[in-house]
Amino acid sequence: MLFGLIDSIFSTTEDPANTQVLIYVDEDDVDTLNVLGLIEVNFKNVDMTIGPRPYNLHQTMNMLADKSSGSFLFALNDDVVFFNQYNSLLYKF
């Protein structure tokens, strides 16, 4: 699911070179850990942090926000996919 989210972000943004994606992955999330290499090869401007399952989700979100450099901040789960007229046929559920 994470690969689909990142792919949809970069395929729908007007300026992919100016788009930053920050990811926090729980160290016990094997499915997500298995796709991190694929994400790293296919997408630039993706910063991945791996750590323990957070006791406090807000602390984790604040940590990622502190690392961000942009003007807009979106907090998303990995099951989100962005659509536009060009990529709407790529994702079938």
Protein Blocks (a to p, Z undefined) as FASTA:
>chain_A
ZZmmmmmmmmmpfblmlcccdddddfklmklmmmmmmmmmmpghiacddddddfblklmm
mmmmmmpcbfbdcdddfkbccddfklmmmpcZZ
